[in-house]
Amino acid sequence: MAKRRSRVLELTKRGAAVEFRALVDELKFLLDMFPHLRDSYDPDELPVKFILKRDSSRSKTKAARRRKPRRPS
């Protein structure tokens, strides 16, 4: 049963990756068709909620990188 679950999980991940690539390709296509959309907003003019969320995720990744490896006891 575990083998079947891992296979389903693998297929689900692959399907999600394909969907994500399709969305990225569509976004690239739209930006090629409408190049003025790329510069239509300023990232600093986003609502405060979005800016806080964006910056909090950046600080978490930096904190994770700074961790020192544990010394064996």
Buried (B, 14 or more C-beta within 10 A) or exposed (E): EEEEEEEEEEEEEEEEEEEEEEEEEEEEEEEEEEEEEEEEEEEEEEEEEEEEEEEEEEEEEEEEEEEEEEEEE
